[in-house]
C-alpha cells in the first residue's frame, strides 16, 4: 500500500521500506489549521509498531494513536491520520 499524503505534509524521515525494525521508521510534519505544528510519527517499539499524530509537540497527549502488527497496517494508519482535519 503506498503512502497517500497531501502536499502540505513534509516527510522528515522514511524508513518504512527498509525492512528494519527500528524506533524511528517514519516522521512527517505540517502546520495545523491554527498554525501549531502537527507531527505524524511511526516506529517499532520492541513488540509492536505504533503510529501517533501529535500537535504542538505534545508527545504526552497524542491526538490519535494506534498499534499495528505489520508495515501495511502502519501505512494504512499513516494515510488515515494524515487525512484528519485538525
PDB file of N, CA, C and O in Angstrom:
ATOM      1  N   UNK A   1       0.849  -1.183   0.000  1.00  0.00           N
ATOM      2  CA  UNK A   1       0.000   0.000   0.000  1.00  0.00           C
ATOM      3  C   UNK A   1       0.893   1.244   0.000  1.00  0.00           C
ATOM      4  O   UNK A   1       1.771   1.363   0.855  1.00  0.00           O
ATOM      5  N   UNK A   2       0.689   2.165  -0.932  1.00  0.00           N
ATOM      6  CA  UNK A   2       1.521   3.369  -0.998  1.00  0.00           C
ATOM      7  C   UNK A   2       1.077   4.436   0.009  1.00  0.00           C
ATOM      8  O   UNK A   2      -0.084   4.487   0.413  1.00  0.00           O
ATOM      9  N   UNK A   3       2.025   5.278   0.397  1.00  0.00           N
ATOM     10  CA  UNK A   3       1.680   6.441   1.214  1.00  0.00           C
ATOM     11  C   UNK A   3       0.861   7.406   0.376  1.00  0.00           C
ATOM     12  O   UNK A   3       1.147   7.622  -0.801  1.00  0.00           O
ATOM     13  N   UNK A   4      -0.159   7.982   0.992  1.00  0.00           N
ATOM     14  CA  UNK A   4      -1.010   8.955   0.300  1.00  0.00           C
ATOM     15  C   UNK A   4      -1.109  10.205   1.164  1.00  0.00           C
ATOM     16  O   UNK A   4      -2.101  10.421   1.861  1.00  0.00           O
ATOM     17  N   UNK A   5      -0.062  11.021   1.103  1.00  0.00           N
ATOM     18  CA  UNK A   5      -0.015  12.244   1.904  1.00  0.00           C
ATOM     19  C   UNK A   5      -0.242  13.459   1.016  1.00  0.00           C
ATOM     20  O   UNK A   5       0.286  13.541  -0.094  1.00  0.00           O
ATOM     21  N   UNK A   6      -1.026  14.391   1.512  1.00  0.00           N
ATOM     22  CA  UNK A   6      -1.235  15.646   0.792  1.00  0.00           C
ATOM     23  C   UNK A   6       0.093  16.412   0.728  1.00  0.00           C
ATOM     24  O   UNK A   6       0.998  16.177   1.528  1.00  0.00           O
ATOM     25  N   UNK A   7       0.189  17.321  -0.228  1.00  0.00           N
ATOM     26  CA  UNK A   7       1.430  18.062  -0.455  1.00  0.00           C
ATOM     27  C   UNK A   7       1.907  18.859   0.744  1.00  0.00           C
ATOM     28  O   UNK A   7       3.108  19.097   0.878  1.00  0.00           O
ATOM     29  N   UNK A   8       0.998  19.281   1.624  1.00  0.00           N
ATOM     30  CA  UNK A   8       1.427  20.102   2.760  1.00  0.00           C
ATOM     31  C   UNK A   8       2.220  19.315   3.805  1.00  0.00           C
ATOM     32  O   UNK A   8       2.881  19.907   4.658  1.00  0.00           O
ATOM     33  N   UNK A   9       2.155  17.980   3.742  1.00  0.00           N
ATOM     34  CA  UNK A   9       2.953  17.154   4.644  1.00  0.00           C
ATOM     35  C   UNK A   9       4.390  17.114   4.151  1.00  0.00           C
ATOM     36  O   UNK A   9       4.639  16.828   2.980  1.00  0.00           O
ATOM     37  N   UNK A  10       5.340  17.398   5.039  1.00  0.00           N
ATOM     38  CA  UNK A  10       6.757  17.333   4.715  1.00  0.00           C
ATOM     39  C   UNK A  10       7.322  16.071   5.382  1.00  0.00           C
ATOM     40  O   UNK A  10       7.338  15.970   6.609  1.00  0.00           O
ATOM     41  N   UNK A  11       7.780  15.123   4.581  1.00  0.00           N
ATOM     42  CA  UNK A  11       8.363  13.896   5.135  1.00  0.00           C
ATOM     43  C   UNK A  11       9.766  14.209   5.635  1.00  0.00           C
ATOM     44  O   UNK A  11      10.641  14.612   4.869  1.00  0.00           O
ATOM     45  N   UNK A  12       9.961  14.015   6.939  1.00  0.00           N
ATOM     46  CA  UNK A  12      11.245  14.293   7.583  1.00  0.00           C
ATOM     47  C   UNK A  12      12.141  13.056   7.570  1.00  0.00           C
ATOM     48  O   UNK A  12      13.362  13.160   7.456  1.00  0.00           O
ATOM     49  N   UNK A  13      11.508  11.875   7.688  1.00  0.00           N
ATOM     50  CA  UNK A  13      12.263  10.619   7.793  1.00  0.00           C
ATOM     51  C   UNK A  13      11.366   9.487   7.309  1.00  0.00           C
ATOM     52  O   UNK A  13      10.199   9.411   7.693  1.00  0.00           O
ATOM     53  N   UNK A  14      11.907   8.604   6.464  1.00  0.00           N
ATOM     54  CA  UNK A  14      11.103   7.495   5.961  1.00  0.00           C
ATOM     55  C   UNK A  14      11.961   6.251   5.773  1.00  0.00           C
ATOM     56  O   UNK A  14      12.748   6.164   4.830  1.00  0.00           O
ATOM     57  N   UNK A  15      11.805   5.295   6.674  1.00  0.00           N
ATOM     58  CA  UNK A  15      12.496   4.006   6.595  1.00  0.00           C
ATOM     59  C   UNK A  15      11.493   2.861   6.490  1.00  0.00           C
ATOM     60  O   UNK A  15      11.822   1.717   6.802  1.00  0.00           O
ATOM     61  N   UNK A  16      10.276   3.165   6.053  1.00  0.00           N
ATOM     62  CA  UNK A  16       9.211   2.156   6.015  1.00  0.00           C
ATOM     63  C   UNK A  16       9.567   0.950   5.148  1.00  0.00           C
ATOM     64  O   UNK A  16       9.164  -0.171   5.457  1.00  0.00           O
ATOM     65  N   UNK A  17      10.300   1.163   4.088  1.00  0.00           N
ATOM     66  CA  UNK A  17      10.626   0.070   3.172  1.00  0.00           C
ATOM     67  C   UNK A  17      11.999  -0.540   3.431  1.00  0.00           C
ATOM     68  O   UNK A  17      12.464  -1.383   2.663  1.00  0.00           O
ATOM     69  N   UNK A  18      12.646  -0.116   4.511  1.00  0.00           N
ATOM     70  CA  UNK A  18      14.000  -0.607   4.795  1.00  0.00           C
ATOM     71  C   UNK A  18      14.014  -2.055   5.269  1.00  0.00           C
ATOM     72  O   UNK A  18      15.033  -2.735   5.157  1.00  0.00           O
ATOM     73  N   UNK A  19      12.879  -2.532   5.800  1.00  0.00           N
ATOM     74  CA  UNK A  19      12.824  -3.891   6.321  1.00  0.00           C
ATOM     75  C   UNK A  19      13.369  -4.011   7.731  1.00  0.00           C
ATOM     76  O   UNK A  19      13.368  -5.098   8.310  1.00  0.00           O
ATOM     77  N   UNK A  20      13.832  -2.906   8.285  1.00  0.00           N
ATOM     78  CA  UNK A  20      14.381  -2.942   9.640  1.00  0.00           C
ATOM     79  C   UNK A  20      13.311  -2.567  10.659  1.00  0.00           C
ATOM     80  O   UNK A  20      12.409  -1.779  10.375  1.00  0.00           O
ATOM     81  N   UNK A  21      13.429  -3.142  11.839  1.00  0.00           N
ATOM     82  CA  UNK A  21      12.503  -2.816  12.926  1.00  0.00           C
ATOM     83  C   UNK A  21      13.220  -1.846  13.858  1.00  0.00           C
ATOM     84  O   UNK A  21      13.920  -2.253  14.785  1.00  0.00           O
ATOM     85  N   UNK A  22      13.031  -0.552  13.592  1.00  0.00           N
ATOM     86  CA  UNK A  22      13.686   0.490  14.376  1.00  0.00           C
ATOM     87  C   UNK A  22      12.638   1.457  14.904  1.00  0.00           C
ATOM     88  O   UNK A  22      11.553   1.595  14.340  1.00  0.00           O
ATOM     89  N   UNK A  23      12.986   2.121  15.995  1.00  0.00           N
ATOM     90  CA  UNK A  23      12.026   3.036  16.616  1.00  0.00           C
ATOM     91  C   UNK A  23      11.667   4.198  15.699  1.00  0.00           C
ATOM     92  O   UNK A  23      10.518   4.638  15.677  1.00  0.00           O
ATOM     93  N   UNK A  24      12.628   4.690  14.954  1.00  0.00           N
ATOM     94  CA  UNK A  24      12.386   5.840  14.076  1.00  0.00           C
ATOM     95  C   UNK A  24      12.166   5.377  12.639  1.00  0.00           C
ATOM     96  O   UNK A  24      13.087   5.408  11.823  1.00  0.00           O
ATOM     97  N   UNK A  25      10.945   4.948  12.335  1.00  0.00           N
ATOM     98  CA  UNK A  25      10.618   4.472  10.989  1.00  0.00           C
ATOM     99  C   UNK A  25      10.155   5.582  10.055  1.00  0.00           C
ATOM    100  O   UNK A  25      10.526   5.613   8.882  1.00  0.00           O
ATOM    101  N   UNK A  26       9.342   6.492  10.584  1.00  0.00           N
ATOM    102  CA  UNK A  26       8.703   7.487   9.719  1.00  0.00           C
ATOM    103  C   UNK A  26       8.333   8.716  10.539  1.00  0.00           C
ATOM    104  O   UNK A  26       7.874   8.608  11.677  1.00  0.00           O
ATOM    105  N   UNK A  27       8.541   9.889   9.938  1.00  0.00           N
ATOM    106  CA  UNK A  27       8.041  11.115  10.555  1.00  0.00           C
ATOM    107  C   UNK A  27       7.758  12.142   9.462  1.00  0.00           C
ATOM    108  O   UNK A  27       8.555  12.338   8.544  1.00  0.00           O
ATOM    109  N   UNK A  28       6.597  12.791   9.588  1.00  0.00           N
ATOM    110  CA  UNK A  28       6.210  13.863   8.670  1.00  0.00           C
ATOM    111  C   UNK A  28       5.582  14.977   9.504  1.00  0.00           C
ATOM    112  O   UNK A  28       5.088  14.732  10.605  1.00  0.00           O
ATOM    113  N   UNK A  29       5.603  16.193   8.978  1.00  0.00           N
ATOM    114  CA  UNK A  29       5.037  17.324   9.724  1.00  0.00           C
ATOM    115  C   UNK A  29       4.325  18.277   8.775  1.00  0.00           C
ATOM    116  O   UNK A  29       4.569  18.294   7.569  1.00  0.00           O
ATOM    117  N   UNK A  30       3.435  19.071   9.368  1.00  0.00           N
ATOM    118  CA  UNK A  30       2.748  20.146   8.638  1.00  0.00           C
ATOM    119  C   UNK A  30       2.125  21.082   9.668  1.00  0.00           C
ATOM    120  O   UNK A  30       1.913  20.681  10.813  1.00  0.00           O
ATOM    121  N   UNK A  31       1.830  22.317   9.282  1.00  0.00           N
ATOM    122  CA  UNK A  31       1.119  23.203  10.199  1.00  0.00           C
ATOM    123  C   UNK A  31      -0.355  22.809  10.271  1.00  0.00           C
ATOM    124  O   UNK A  31      -0.946  22.408   9.268  1.00  0.00           O
ATOM    125  N   UNK A  32      -0.944  22.927  11.457  1.00  0.00           N
ATOM    126  CA  UNK A  32      -2.378  22.663  11.598  1.00  0.00           C
ATOM    127  C   UNK A  32      -3.160  23.897  11.167  1.00  0.00           C
ATOM    128  O   UNK A  32      -2.576  24.909  10.778  1.00  0.00           O
ATOM    129  N   UNK A  33      -4.486  23.805  11.238  1.00  0.00           N
ATOM    130  CA  UNK A  33      -5.323  24.946  10.831  1.00  0.00           C
ATOM    131  C   UNK A  33      -5.098  26.169  11.708  1.00  0.00           C
ATOM    132  O   UNK A  33      -5.324  27.293  11.263  1.00  0.00           O
ATOM    133  N   UNK A  34      -4.647  25.967  12.971  1.00  0.00           N
ATOM    134  CA  UNK A  34      -4.349  27.114  13.840  1.00  0.00           C
ATOM    135  C   UNK A  34      -2.843  27.376  13.922  1.00  0.00           C
ATOM    136  O   UNK A  34      -2.375  28.032  14.853  1.00  0.00           O
ATOM    137  N   UNK A  35      -2.090  26.864  12.951  1.00  0.00           N
ATOM    138  CA  UNK A  35      -0.652  27.083  12.759  1.00  0.00           C
ATOM    139  C   UNK A  35       0.243  26.349  13.747  1.00  0.00           C
ATOM    140  O   UNK A  35       1.464  26.479  13.663  1.00  0.00           O
ATOM    141  N   UNK A  36      -0.312  25.584  14.677  1.00  0.00           N
ATOM    142  CA  UNK A  36       0.527  24.769  15.543  1.00  0.00           C
ATOM    143  C   UNK A  36       0.972  23.540  14.752  1.00  0.00           C
ATOM    144  O   UNK A  36       0.185  22.983  13.986  1.00  0.00           O
ATOM    145  N   UNK A  37       2.216  23.113  14.924  1.00  0.00           N
ATOM    146  CA  UNK A  37       2.706  22.002  14.116  1.00  0.00           C
ATOM    147  C   UNK A  37       2.035  20.672  14.449  1.00  0.00           C
ATOM    148  O   UNK A  37       1.771  20.360  15.610  1.00  0.00           O
ATOM    149  N   UNK A  38       1.769  19.903  13.405  1.00  0.00           N
ATOM    150  CA  UNK A  38       1.312  18.524  13.549  1.00  0.00           C
ATOM    151  C   UNK A  38       2.473  17.621  13.167  1.00  0.00           C
ATOM    152  O   UNK A  38       3.189  17.893  12.203  1.00  0.00           O
ATOM    153  N   UNK A  39       2.657  16.547  13.922  1.00  0.00           N
ATOM    154  CA  UNK A  39       3.697  15.572  13.620  1.00  0.00           C
ATOM    155  C   UNK A  39       3.063  14.195  13.559  1.00  0.00           C
ATOM    156  O   UNK A  39       2.343  13.779  14.467  1.00  0.00           O
ATOM    157  N   UNK A  40       3.343  13.511  12.488  1.00  0.00           N
ATOM    158  CA  UNK A  40       2.882  12.143  12.268  1.00  0.00           C
ATOM    159  C   UNK A  40       4.119  11.259  12.389  1.00  0.00           C
ATOM    160  O   UNK A  40       5.076  11.413  11.630  1.00  0.00           O
ATOM    161  N   UNK A  41       4.096  10.329  13.350  1.00  0.00           N
ATOM    162  CA  UNK A  41       5.279   9.561  13.681  1.00  0.00           C
ATOM    163  C   UNK A  41       4.945   8.071  13.744  1.00  0.00           C
ATOM    164  O   UNK A  41       3.889   7.692  14.251  1.00  0.00           O
ATOM    165  N   UNK A  42       5.839   7.230  13.231  1.00  0.00           N
ATOM    166  CA  UNK A  42       5.656   5.778  13.302  1.00  0.00           C
ATOM    167  C   UNK A  42       6.974   5.131  13.679  1.00  0.00           C
ATOM    168  O   UNK A  42       8.045   5.561  13.250  1.00  0.00           O
ATOM    169  N   UNK A  43       6.872   4.084  14.492  1.00  0.00           N
ATOM    170  CA  UNK A  43       8.083   3.383  14.889  1.00  0.00           C
ATOM    171  C   UNK A  43       7.807   1.991  15.417  1.00  0.00           C
ATOM    172  O   UNK A  43       6.657   1.609  15.636  1.00  0.00           O
ATOM    173  N   UNK A  44       8.877   1.239  15.617  1.00  0.00           N
ATOM    174  CA  UNK A  44       8.829  -0.115  16.169  1.00  0.00           C
ATOM    175  C   UNK A  44       9.211  -0.026  17.635  1.00  0.00           C
ATOM    176  O   UNK A  44      10.250   0.542  17.972  1.00  0.00           O
ATOM    177  N   UNK A  45       8.392  -0.574  18.502  1.00  0.00           N
ATOM    178  CA  UNK A  45       8.622  -0.496  19.945  1.00  0.00           C
ATOM    179  C   UNK A  45       8.645  -1.904  20.537  1.00  0.00           C
ATOM    180  O   UNK A  45       7.694  -2.322  21.197  1.00  0.00           O
ATOM    181  N   UNK A  46       9.722  -2.623  20.300  1.00  0.00           N
ATOM    182  CA  UNK A  46      10.066  -3.938  20.832  1.00  0.00           C
ATOM    183  C   UNK A  46       9.161  -5.083  20.397  1.00  0.00           C
ATOM    184  O   UNK A  46       9.666  -6.148  20.041  1.00  0.00           O
ATOM    185  N   UNK A  47       7.850  -4.905  20.412  1.00  0.00           N
ATOM    186  CA  UNK A  47       6.958  -5.997  20.009  1.00  0.00           C
ATOM    187  C   UNK A  47       5.854  -5.558  19.062  1.00  0.00           C
ATOM    188  O   UNK A  47       5.107  -6.394  18.553  1.00  0.00           O
ATOM    189  N   UNK A  48       5.741  -4.258  18.817  1.00  0.00           N
ATOM    190  CA  UNK A  48       4.601  -3.743  18.038  1.00  0.00           C
ATOM    191  C   UNK A  48       5.003  -2.426  17.359  1.00  0.00           C
ATOM    192  O   UNK A  48       5.847  -1.686  17.865  1.00  0.00           O
ATOM    193  N   UNK A  49       4.397  -2.156  16.229  1.00  0.00           N
ATOM    194  CA  UNK A  49       4.538  -0.846  15.592  1.00  0.00           C
ATOM    195  C   UNK A  49       3.524   0.107  16.224  1.00  0.00           C
ATOM    196  O   UNK A  49       2.418  -0.297  16.582  1.00  0.00           O
ATOM    197  N   UNK A  50       3.916   1.383  16.356  1.00  0.00           N
ATOM    198  CA  UNK A  50       2.992   2.412  16.843  1.00  0.00           C
ATOM    199  C   UNK A  50       2.996   3.582  15.871  1.00  0.00           C
ATOM    200  O   UNK A  50       4.031   3.950  15.316  1.00  0.00           O
ATOM    201  N   UNK A  51       1.805   4.161  15.677  1.00  0.00           N
ATOM    202  CA  UNK A  51       1.652   5.356  14.853  1.00  0.00           C
ATOM    203  C   UNK A  51       0.926   6.387  15.703  1.00  0.00           C
ATOM    204  O   UNK A  51      -0.108   6.085  16.298  1.00  0.00           O
ATOM    205  N   UNK A  52       1.462   7.609  15.764  1.00  0.00           N
ATOM    206  CA  UNK A  52       0.848   8.675  16.555  1.00  0.00           C
ATOM    207  C   UNK A  52       0.758   9.952  15.730  1.00  0.00           C
ATOM    208  O   UNK A  52       1.577  10.197  14.845  1.00  0.00           O
ATOM    209  N   UNK A  53      -0.246  10.754  16.034  1.00  0.00           N
ATOM    210  CA  UNK A  53      -0.397  12.091  15.478  1.00  0.00           C
ATOM    211  C   UNK A  53      -0.406  13.037  16.665  1.00  0.00           C
ATOM    212  O   UNK A  53      -1.267  12.935  17.539  1.00  0.00           O
ATOM    213  N   UNK A  54       0.546  13.956  16.700  1.00  0.00           N
ATOM    214  CA  UNK A  54       0.618  14.896  17.817  1.00  0.00           C
ATOM    215  C   UNK A  54       0.515  16.329  17.307  1.00  0.00           C
ATOM    216  O   UNK A  54       0.772  16.618  16.139  1.00  0.00           O
ATOM    217  N   UNK A  55       0.136  17.204  18.209  1.00  0.00           N
ATOM    218  CA  UNK A  55       0.002  18.629  17.878  1.00  0.00           C
ATOM    219  C   UNK A  55       0.837  19.442  18.857  1.00  0.00           C
ATOM    220  O   UNK A  55       0.854  19.169  20.057  1.00  0.00           O
ATOM    221  N   UNK A  56       1.515  20.423  18.338  1.00  0.00           N
ATOM    222  CA  UNK A  56       2.300  21.369  19.133  1.00  0.00           C
ATOM    223  C   UNK A  56       3.321  20.654  20.025  1.00  0.00           C
ATOM    224  O   UNK A  56       3.543  21.059  21.166  1.00  0.00           O
ATOM    225  N   UNK A  57       3.933  19.607  19.511  1.00  0.00           N
ATOM    226  CA  UNK A  57       4.995  18.860  20.192  1.00  0.00           C
ATOM    227  C   UNK A  57       4.561  18.229  21.513  1.00  0.00           C
ATOM    228  O   UNK A  57       5.400  17.964  22.373  1.00  0.00           O
ATOM    229  N   UNK A  58       3.264  17.988  21.683  1.00  0.00           N
ATOM    230  CA  UNK A  58       2.747  17.389  22.912  1.00  0.00           C
ATOM    231  C   UNK A  58       2.744  15.866  22.788  1.00  0.00           C
ATOM    232  O   UNK A  58       1.710  15.258  22.513  1.00  0.00           O
ATOM    233  N   UNK A  59       3.901  15.264  22.990  1.00  0.00           N
ATOM    234  CA  UNK A  59       4.062  13.816  22.853  1.00  0.00           C
ATOM    235  C   UNK A  59       3.318  13.060  23.956  1.00  0.00           C
ATOM    236  O   UNK A  59       3.003  11.881  23.788  1.00  0.00           O
ATOM    237  N   UNK A  60       3.033  13.720  25.081  1.00  0.00           N
ATOM    238  CA  UNK A  60       2.359  13.052  26.201  1.00  0.00           C
ATOM    239  C   UNK A  60       0.871  12.833  25.945  1.00  0.00           C
ATOM    240  O   UNK A  60       0.266  11.945  26.545  1.00  0.00           O
ATOM    241  N   UNK A  61       0.278  13.630  25.061  1.00  0.00           N
ATOM    242  CA  UNK A  61      -1.150  13.516  24.774  1.00  0.00           C
ATOM    243  C   UNK A  61      -1.391  13.555  23.261  1.00  0.00           C
ATOM    244  O   UNK A  61      -1.813  14.579  22.723  1.00  0.00           O
ATOM    245  N   UNK A  62      -1.120  12.431  22.575  1.00  0.00           N
ATOM    246  CA  UNK A  62      -1.353  12.402  21.125  1.00  0.00           C
ATOM    247  C   UNK A  62      -2.820  12.649  20.780  1.00  0.00           C
ATOM    248  O   UNK A  62      -3.712  12.307  21.556  1.00  0.00           O
ATOM    249  N   UNK A  63      -3.060  13.235  19.630  1.00  0.00           N
ATOM    250  CA  UNK A  63      -4.429  13.427  19.142  1.00  0.00           C
ATOM    251  C   UNK A  63      -5.045  12.066  18.868  1.00  0.00           C
ATOM    252  O   UNK A  63      -6.172  11.788  19.277  1.00  0.00           O
ATOM    253  N   UNK A  64      -4.299  11.224  18.175  1.00  0.00           N
ATOM    254  CA  UNK A  64      -4.692   9.836  17.924  1.00  0.00           C
ATOM    255  C   UNK A  64      -3.441   8.973  17.944  1.00  0.00           C
ATOM    256  O   UNK A  64      -2.343   9.436  17.635  1.00  0.00           O
ATOM    257  N   UNK A  65      -3.625   7.717  18.310  1.00  0.00           N
ATOM    258  CA  UNK A  65      -2.530   6.762  18.247  1.00  0.00           C
ATOM    259  C   UNK A  65      -3.099   5.373  18.039  1.00  0.00           C
ATOM    260  O   UNK A  65      -4.243   5.092  18.396  1.00  0.00           O
ATOM    261  N   UNK A  66      -2.289   4.516  17.461  1.00  0.00           N
ATOM    262  CA  UNK A  66      -2.724   3.137  17.235  1.00  0.00           C
ATOM    263  C   UNK A  66      -1.510   2.226  17.242  1.00  0.00           C
ATOM    264  O   UNK A  66      -0.375   2.663  17.051  1.00  0.00           O
ATOM    265  N   UNK A  67      -1.777   0.962  17.465  1.00  0.00           N
ATOM    266  CA  UNK A  67      -0.746  -0.064  17.374  1.00  0.00           C
ATOM    267  C   UNK A  67      -1.035  -0.912  16.144  1.00  0.00           C
ATOM    268  O   UNK A  67      -2.192  -1.176  15.816  1.00  0.00           O
ATOM    269  N   UNK A  68       0.029  -1.336  15.465  1.00  0.00           N
ATOM    270  CA  UNK A  68      -0.099  -2.095  14.222  1.00  0.00           C
ATOM    271  C   UNK A  68       0.793  -3.331  14.286  1.00  0.00           C
ATOM    272  O   UNK A  68       1.836  -3.332  14.941  1.00  0.00           O
ATOM    273  N   UNK A  69       0.362  -4.379  13.594  1.00  0.00           N
ATOM    274  CA  UNK A  69       1.140  -5.623  13.622  1.00  0.00           C
ATOM    275  C   UNK A  69       2.129  -5.748  12.468  1.00  0.00           C
ATOM    276  O   UNK A  69       3.061  -6.549  12.538  1.00  0.00           O
ATOM    277  N   UNK A  70       1.931  -4.950  11.388  1.00  0.00           N
ATOM    278  CA  UNK A  70       2.857  -5.036  10.254  1.00  0.00           C
ATOM    279  C   UNK A  70       2.906  -3.697   9.507  1.00  0.00           C
ATOM    280  O   UNK A  70       2.132  -2.781   9.785  1.00  0.00           O
ATOM    281  N   UNK A  71       3.834  -3.614   8.559  1.00  0.00           N
ATOM    282  CA  UNK A  71       4.058  -2.357   7.823  1.00  0.00           C
ATOM    283  C   UNK A  71       2.829  -1.929   7.032  1.00  0.00           C
ATOM    284  O   UNK A  71       2.557  -0.732   6.939  1.00  0.00           O
ATOM    285  N   UNK A  72       2.082  -2.864   6.462  1.00  0.00           N
ATOM    286  CA  UNK A  72       0.872  -2.486   5.723  1.00  0.00           C
ATOM    287  C   UNK A  72      -0.120  -1.761   6.631  1.00  0.00           C
ATOM    288  O   UNK A  72      -0.737  -0.782   6.211  1.00  0.00           O
ATOM    289  N   UNK A  73      -0.280  -2.228   7.865  1.00  0.00           N
ATOM    290  CA  UNK A  73      -1.163  -1.544   8.817  1.00  0.00           C
ATOM    291  C   UNK A  73      -0.604  -0.178   9.197  1.00  0.00           C
ATOM    292  O   UNK A  73      -1.363   0.772   9.391  1.00  0.00           O
ATOM    293  N   UNK A  74       0.718  -0.074   9.304  1.00  0.00           N
ATOM    294  CA  UNK A  74       1.358   1.215   9.609  1.00  0.00           C
ATOM    295  C   UNK A  74       1.046   2.225   8.508  1.00  0.00           C
ATOM    296  O   UNK A  74       0.634   3.349   8.794  1.00  0.00           O
ATOM    297  N   UNK A  75       1.242   1.827   7.246  1.00  0.00           N
ATOM    298  CA  UNK A  75       0.978   2.730   6.121  1.00  0.00           C
ATOM    299  C   UNK A  75      -0.497   3.119   6.081  1.00  0.00           C
ATOM    300  O   UNK A  75      -0.822   4.277   5.820  1.00  0.00           O
ATOM    301  N   UNK A  76      -1.381   2.181   6.334  1.00  0.00           N
ATOM    302  CA  UNK A  76      -2.816   2.466   6.372  1.00  0.00           C
ATOM    303  C   UNK A  76      -3.132   3.486   7.469  1.00  0.00           C
ATOM    304  O   UNK A  76      -3.912   4.412   7.246  1.00  0.00           O
ATOM    305  N   UNK A  77      -2.533   3.322   8.648  1.00  0.00           N
ATOM    306  CA  UNK A  77      -2.762   4.264   9.753  1.00  0.00           C
ATOM    307  C   UNK A  77      -2.194   5.641   9.417  1.00  0.00           C
ATOM    308  O   UNK A  77      -2.835   6.654   9.696  1.00  0.00           O
ATOM    309  N   UNK A  78      -1.002   5.693   8.823  1.00  0.00           N
ATOM    310  CA  UNK A  78      -0.411   6.980   8.426  1.00  0.00           C
ATOM    311  C   UNK A  78      -1.346   7.690   7.455  1.00  0.00           C
ATOM    312  O   UNK A  78      -1.631   8.875   7.629  1.00  0.00           O
ATOM    313  N   UNK A  79      -1.821   6.990   6.446  1.00  0.00           N
ATOM    314  CA  UNK A  79      -2.732   7.600   5.473  1.00  0.00           C
ATOM    315  C   UNK A  79      -4.007   8.102   6.144  1.00  0.00           C
ATOM    316  O   UNK A  79      -4.490   9.189   5.825  1.00  0.00           O
ATOM    317  N   UNK A  80      -4.544   7.329   7.056  1.00  0.00           N
ATOM    318  CA  UNK A  80      -5.772   7.708   7.760  1.00  0.00           C
ATOM    319  C   UNK A  80      -5.539   8.938   8.637  1.00  0.00           C
ATOM    320  O   UNK A  80      -6.312   9.895   8.587  1.00  0.00           O
ATOM    321  N   UNK A  81      -4.474   8.911   9.437  1.00  0.00           N
ATOM    322  CA  UNK A  81      -4.184  10.038  10.334  1.00  0.00           C
ATOM    323  C   UNK A  81      -3.874  11.312   9.542  1.00  0.00           C
ATOM    324  O   UNK A  81      -4.279  12.403   9.942  1.00  0.00           O
ATOM    325  N   UNK A  82      -3.161  11.176   8.426  1.00  0.00           N
ATOM    326  CA  UNK A  82      -2.769  12.342   7.634  1.00  0.00           C
ATOM    327  C   UNK A  82      -3.972  13.034   6.999  1.00  0.00           C
ATOM    328  O   UNK A  82      -3.897  14.215   6.661  1.00  0.00           O
ATOM    329  N   UNK A  83      -5.068  12.321   6.834  1.00  0.00           N
ATOM    330  CA  UNK A  83      -6.240  12.919   6.192  1.00  0.00           C
ATOM    331  C   UNK A  83      -7.182  13.598   7.192  1.00  0.00           C
ATOM    332  O   UNK A  83      -8.185  14.186   6.789  1.00  0.00           O
ATOM    333  N   UNK A  84      -6.873  13.523   8.488  1.00  0.00           N
ATOM    334  CA  UNK A  84      -7.737  14.152   9.504  1.00  0.00           C
ATOM    335  C   UNK A  84      -7.650  15.666   9.427  1.00  0.00           C
ATOM    336  O   UNK A  84      -6.574  16.219   9.201  1.00  0.00           O
ATOM    337  N   UNK A  85      -8.765  16.329   9.612  1.00  0.00           N
ATOM    338  CA  UNK A  85      -8.815  17.801   9.661  1.00  0.00           C
ATOM    339  C   UNK A  85      -8.608  18.242  11.102  1.00  0.00           C
ATOM    340  O   UNK A  85      -9.446  17.992  11.968  1.00  0.00           O
ATOM    341  N   UNK A  86      -7.466  18.909  11.347  1.00  0.00           N
ATOM    342  CA  UNK A  86      -7.156  19.356  12.711  1.00  0.00           C
ATOM    343  C   UNK A  86      -6.650  20.773  12.671  1.00  0.00           C
ATOM    344  O   UNK A  86      -6.331  21.344  13.714  1.00  0.00           O
TER     345      UNK A  86
END
